[in-house]
Amino acid sequence: MASDSKLPLVIFAALATLIAIPFLYDFIRENRRPVLLEARVVTATESDPVFREGRRRPRVGEKVEAAVALRFGRPGKPGRWLAPVEKLAIDTVEVEHETGSWPDDGRTLRVFWFSVENTNLGGGLNADNAGERLRYRTFLAPEMGRTLRADRLPEFHNNDHIGDQSATASGGAGTVRLYARIEVVESDSDLRPLQSITTAGTEAVLRPDFPAVFRTTDFGEAIDSSVGELFGLPGFEPRSETGEWNDVTVPAFQMTFTDLVSERMVVSSWTLAAVAVSGEPTFDASALTPLGKCIVTPDSVVRQGQMTKLRWGVDVHPGDLMVDGNHWWVLLKDEGNGELDPADTVLQSWGRPPERTTIFASLESETTRVEHFRYEP
């Protein structure tokens, strides 16, 4: 081929190469960007500062922090962990990790934190409705912030379309479960992420490695502090065909109701009382010493038959139990006059999450006759 005929081909090839170079550069750069591979929620406490997966039972009042650990990868390189924490353990083993920002110029991370809660706050429970009423879902928790290290633990967000339940917890008590969605974006205002990944979802809530924090509280020496872990849980009153309400099997989980209380998934009036005095969701009823019956009105509490008032420290003590049918109260403290009256403080759960309230506020009728017990194992 003559040299003059080759010249156009050379020029065409050179132009094509020049045009292709930017596209080739972009292709190589995109293929070398870090890719999200895995995300896990990890927590740490003051007494155990290593951020790790799974369940936490902090001491009363102990601060708990939550963060997301990300594993990312690049072509031809092993995955690396990224977490804004000093010490990180994955699958019970401390791992080396990066602590800085997302390692990709021009791109950043945004995090959406969620609490994991039951869709219902309580009510009646039987084999037919258990599957519907014991459903857990995620609730957006903006108070936790938008970064890999949460600003705080979440509030309780499910109000069951009735009212705010966050005030029912006492002193930061209650069980919280955590979930997060992490996105890679060019700008926080982007509607669509370039990449996204989530942590373990609601299908894993019963796994030991699911991120949950069981927070206790101090109600005094007579009350087991683990009762604080029951706050925020839905309060159900289970019934079975045989009338046994304490240990009915819940088909949705293939576990007994008592087992679900142990897993801190649900609570009932009886199991709240049992945990408060024994630390377990049930106990031998023969350990309850009957102390008589009382008549409770909005104005007074008196011993039936004698019509005398009960004195704190003599006739009643913190941790005493009162019951009307299946509705149990745990006596907490006197409100100042030395006598048991409707203004005194109790713990209860009756078709709703546990709450610290007064005898008066928990009454269902003008006059209630209750039985008085003391747990004496």
C-alpha positions in Angstrom: 0.0 0.0 0.0 1.4 3.4 -0.9 2.5 5.6 1.9 0.0 8.3 0.9 -2.9 5.8 1.3 -1.7 4.7 4.8 -1.8 8.3 6.2 -5.6 8.5 6.6 -5.6 5.2 8.5 -2.9 6.3 10.8 -4.7 9.6 11.5 -7.9 7.7 12.1 -6.2 5.3 14.5 -4.6 8.1 16.4 -7.9 10.0 16.7 -9.7 6.9 17.8 -7.0 6.3 20.4 -7.3 9.8 21.7 -11.0 9.6 22.0 -10.8 6.2 23.7 -8.2 7.1 26.3 -10.7 9.1 28.6 -13.2 6.3 28.4 -10.6 3.7 29.1 -9.3 5.8 32.0 -12.8 6.1 33.4 -13.4 2.3 32.9 -10.2 1.4 34.8 -11.0 4.0 37.6 -14.5 2.7 38.1 -13.3 -0.9 38.3 -10.8 0.0 40.9 -13.2 1.8 43.2 -13.9 0.2 46.6 -17.1 -1.9 46.7 -19.3 -2.6 49.7 -19.2 -6.2 50.7 -20.6 -6.5 54.1 -22.0 -4.4 57.0 -22.5 -5.3 60.7 -23.7 -3.3 63.7 -21.3 -3.5 66.6 -21.5 -2.2 70.1 -19.2 -1.4 73.0 -19.6 -0.4 76.7 -17.4 1.4 79.2 -16.4 -1.9 80.8 -15.9 -3.7 77.4 -14.6 -1.0 74.9 -14.1 -3.5 72.1 -16.8 -3.0 69.5 -18.3 -6.4 68.7 -21.5 -8.0 67.4 -24.3 -9.6 69.3 -26.0 -9.0 72.6 -25.0 -6.6 75.3 -26.1 -6.5 78.9 -24.5 -3.4 80.3 -24.4 -2.6 84.0 -27.2 -0.3 85.3 -26.6 3.2 83.9 -23.6 2.1 81.9 -23.1 3.9 78.5 -23.4 1.9 75.4 -22.2 3.0 72.0 -23.1 1.6 68.5 -21.3 1.7 65.2 -21.3 0.1 61.8 -18.4 -1.9 60.6 -18.0 -2.2 56.8 -16.1 -4.6 54.8 -15.1 -3.3 51.4 -13.0 -4.7 48.6 -11.1 -3.8 45.4 -10.3 -6.0 42.4 -7.4 -8.3 43.1 -7.1 -7.3 46.7 -8.5 -9.0 49.9 -11.4 -7.2 51.7 -10.7 -4.7 54.4 -12.8 -3.6 57.4 -13.6 0.0 58.0 -15.1 1.3 61.3 -14.7 4.6 63.3 -13.6 2.8 66.5 -10.4 2.0 68.2 -10.9 -1.8 68.7 -13.1 -4.0 66.5 -14.0 -7.7 66.9 -15.7 -9.7 64.1 -16.9 -13.2 64.7 -15.4 -12.9 68.3 -11.9 -12.2 66.9 -10.3 -8.8 67.0 -9.4 -7.6 63.5 -7.2 -4.9 61.9 -9.3 -2.2 60.3 -9.2 1.2 58.9 -10.7 4.1 60.9 -10.9 6.9 58.4 -13.5 8.0 55.9 -14.7 6.0 52.9 -11.5 5.5 50.8 -12.8 6.9 47.5 -12.2 10.5 46.5 -15.4 12.3 45.6 -17.7 9.9 47.3 -18.9 9.6 50.8 -21.1 7.4 53.1 -24.5 8.1 54.6 -26.1 5.9 57.2 -29.7 5.4 58.0 -30.1 4.0 61.5 -33.2 2.0 62.6 -34.6 0.4 65.7 -36.2 -3.0 65.4 -39.5 -3.3 67.2 -42.7 -5.3 67.1 -45.4 -3.9 64.9 -47.9 -4.1 67.8 -47.6 -2.8 71.3 -49.7 -5.6 72.8 -53.2 -7.0 73.3 -54.5 -10.5 73.5 -52.5 -13.4 71.9 -53.5 -16.8 70.7 -52.4 -19.4 68.1 -54.6 -17.8 65.4 -53.3 -14.2 65.7 -49.7 -14.8 66.9 -48.3 -14.7 63.4 -49.8 -11.3 62.8 -49.2 -9.7 66.2 -45.6 -10.9 66.7 -44.1 -9.3 63.7 -41.0 -7.2 64.0 -40.0 -4.4 61.6 -37.6 -1.5 61.3 -38.4 2.0 62.5 -36.2 4.9 61.3 -34.3 6.4 64.2 -33.0 9.8 63.1 -31.8 10.7 66.6 -29.0 8.2 66.1 -27.4 10.5 63.4 -26.2 9.8 59.9 -22.6 8.5 60.4 -21.0 5.1 61.0 -20.8 5.9 64.7 -24.2 6.5 66.2 -24.8 9.6 68.3 -26.8 7.6 70.8 -29.0 4.5 71.2 -32.5 4.8 69.7 -35.7 5.8 71.3 -38.8 3.5 71.1 -40.5 4.5 67.9 -43.6 2.2 67.6 -46.5 4.0 69.0 -49.1 1.6 67.6 -51.1 4.5 66.3 -52.2 5.2 69.9 -49.6 7.2 71.7 -45.9 7.7 72.5 -44.6 4.8 74.5 -41.1 6.1 75.1 -42.1 7.6 78.5 -42.9 4.1 79.8 -39.3 3.2 80.2 -37.4 4.3 83.3 -33.9 5.6 83.6 -32.8 4.4 80.1 -34.1 0.9 80.7 -35.4 -1.4 78.0 -34.3 -3.7 75.2 -33.3 -2.1 71.8 -32.4 -3.9 68.6 -30.5 -2.2 65.8 -30.4 -2.2 62.1 -28.7 0.1 59.5 -28.6 0.9 55.8 -25.4 2.3 54.4 -25.2 4.1 51.1 -22.3 5.4 48.9 -23.1 8.7 47.3 -21.4 11.6 45.6 -23.5 14.1 47.6 -25.7 13.7 50.6 -28.5 15.3 48.6 -28.4 12.5 46.0 -31.7 10.7 45.7 -30.2 7.4 44.5 -27.1 5.9 46.0 -24.3 4.5 43.9 -24.0 1.5 46.2 -26.0 0.3 49.2 -25.9 -2.4 51.8 -27.8 -3.3 55.0 -27.0 -5.1 58.2 -28.8 -8.2 59.4 -32.6 -7.8 59.2 -35.6 -8.8 61.1 -35.4 -12.4 60.0 -32.3 -12.7 62.3 -33.6 -11.1 65.5 -33.4 -14.3 67.5 -29.8 -15.1 66.5 -27.2 -14.6 69.2 -25.1 -12.3 67.0 -28.0 -9.9 66.2 -27.2 -6.5 67.7 -29.4 -6.0 70.8 -28.8 -4.1 74.0 -30.6 -5.3 77.2 -30.6 -2.3 79.6 -31.4 -2.9 83.3 -32.4 -0.4 85.9 -32.4 0.0 89.6 -35.8 -0.2 91.3 -34.3 -0.9 94.7 -32.9 -4.0 96.5 -36.2 -5.9 96.5 -36.7 -5.7 92.7 -34.5 -7.7 90.3 -32.7 -5.2 88.0 -33.2 -7.4 85.0 -36.9 -6.4 84.9 -35.7 -3.2 83.3 -34.8 -5.2 80.1 -38.6 -5.8 79.6 -39.3 -2.1 79.0 -40.1 -1.3 75.4 -41.3 -4.9 74.7 -44.9 -5.5 73.5 -47.2 -6.6 76.3 -49.4 -9.5 75.4 -51.8 -11.6 77.4 -51.6 -15.1 75.9 -54.4 -17.6 75.9 -54.4 -21.2 74.7 -57.4 -23.6 74.0 -56.8 -25.3 77.4 -56.9 -22.0 79.3 -53.3 -22.2 80.2 -52.0 -18.7 79.6 -48.6 -18.8 81.1 -46.7 -21.1 78.7 -48.7 -21.2 75.5 -46.6 -22.2 72.4 -46.4 -19.4 69.9 -46.5 -21.0 66.4 -44.9 -18.0 64.7 -41.6 -18.7 66.5 -42.2 -22.3 67.5 -41.3 -21.3 71.0 -43.3 -21.0 74.2 -44.3 -17.6 75.4 -42.1 -17.9 78.4 -39.1 -18.6 76.1 -39.9 -15.5 74.1 -39.9 -13.5 77.4 -36.4 -15.0 78.1 -35.4 -13.8 74.7 -36.7 -10.4 75.5 -39.2 -10.4 72.6 -42.5 -10.1 74.5 -43.8 -9.7 78.1 -47.1 -10.3 79.9 -48.5 -9.2 83.2 -47.5 -12.4 85.0 -44.0 -12.6 83.5 -43.2 -9.0 84.4 -44.1 -9.8 88.0 -42.1 -13.0 87.9 -39.0 -11.3 86.5 -39.3 -8.4 89.0 -39.2 -10.7 92.0 -37.2 -13.7 90.8 -35.2 -12.7 87.7 -36.9 -15.4 85.7 -40.1 -15.2 83.6 -41.8 -17.8 85.7 -41.6 -19.4 89.1 -43.3 -22.0 91.3 -46.6 -20.5 92.5 -46.1 -22.3 95.9 -43.4 -19.7 96.6 -46.1 -17.0 96.9 -47.3 -16.4 100.4 -50.9 -15.1 100.5 -51.3 -12.1 102.8 -55.0 -11.4 102.3 -57.3 -9.5 100.1 -57.6 -5.8 99.6 -60.2 -3.4 98.3 -58.7 -0.7 96.0 -60.7 2.5 95.1 -59.5 5.8 93.6 -59.3 7.1 97.2 -57.9 4.2 99.3 -56.4 0.8 99.7 -57.7 -1.2 102.7 -57.6 -4.8 103.9 -60.8 -6.5 103.1 -62.9 -7.4 106.2 -60.9 -5.3 108.5 -61.1 -2.1 106.4 -57.7 -1.0 107.8 -55.0 0.7 105.9 -51.7 -1.1 105.2 -48.4 0.3 106.4 -45.3 0.3 104.4 -42.5 -1.7 106.1 -45.0 -3.5 108.3 -47.9 -4.8 106.1 -46.5 -4.2 102.7 -43.0 -4.1 101.3 -41.4 -3.3 97.9 -41.6 -6.3 95.7 -45.0 -7.4 97.1 -47.4 -8.5 94.4 -51.1 -7.7 94.0 -53.3 -9.5 91.4 -56.8 -9.1 90.0 -57.5 -12.1 87.9 -54.5 -12.2 85.6 -53.5 -8.6 86.1 -50.5 -8.3 88.3 -48.9 -5.3 90.0 -45.5 -5.1 91.6 -45.3 -2.7 94.5 -42.4 -0.3 94.3 -42.5 2.5 96.8 -44.5 4.7 99.1 -45.1 8.2 97.9 -44.7 9.8 101.3 -47.4 9.1 103.9 -46.2 5.6 105.1 -49.5 4.0 104.0 -50.4 2.0 100.9 -52.7 4.2 98.8 -53.6 4.8 95.2 -50.7 7.4 94.8 -48.1 4.8 95.5 -45.8 3.5 92.7 -46.1 0.1 91.0 -44.8 -1.7 87.9 -47.3 -3.3 85.5 -47.9 -4.6 82.0 -51.4 -5.2 81.0 -51.8 -5.6 77.2 -49.2 -2.9 76.7 -45.5 -2.5 77.3 -44.3 -2.3 80.9 -44.6 0.9 82.7 -43.8 2.5 86.1 -47.1 4.1 87.2 -49.4 4.5 90.2 -52.0 2.2 91.6 -54.6 4.8 90.7 -53.5 5.0 87.1 -53.6 1.3 86.7 -57.1 0.8 88.0 -59.7 -0.5 85.5 -62.8 0.1 87.6 -63.9 2.3 90.5 -63.6 -0.6 93.0 -61.1 -3.5 92.5 -60.6 -6.4 94.8 -57.1 -7.7 94.7 -55.1 -10.5 96.3 -51.9 -9.6 98.1 -48.9 -11.9 97.8 -45.2 -12.0 98.9 -42.6 -14.0 97.0 -40.7 -16.1 99.4 -38.7 -18.9 97.7 
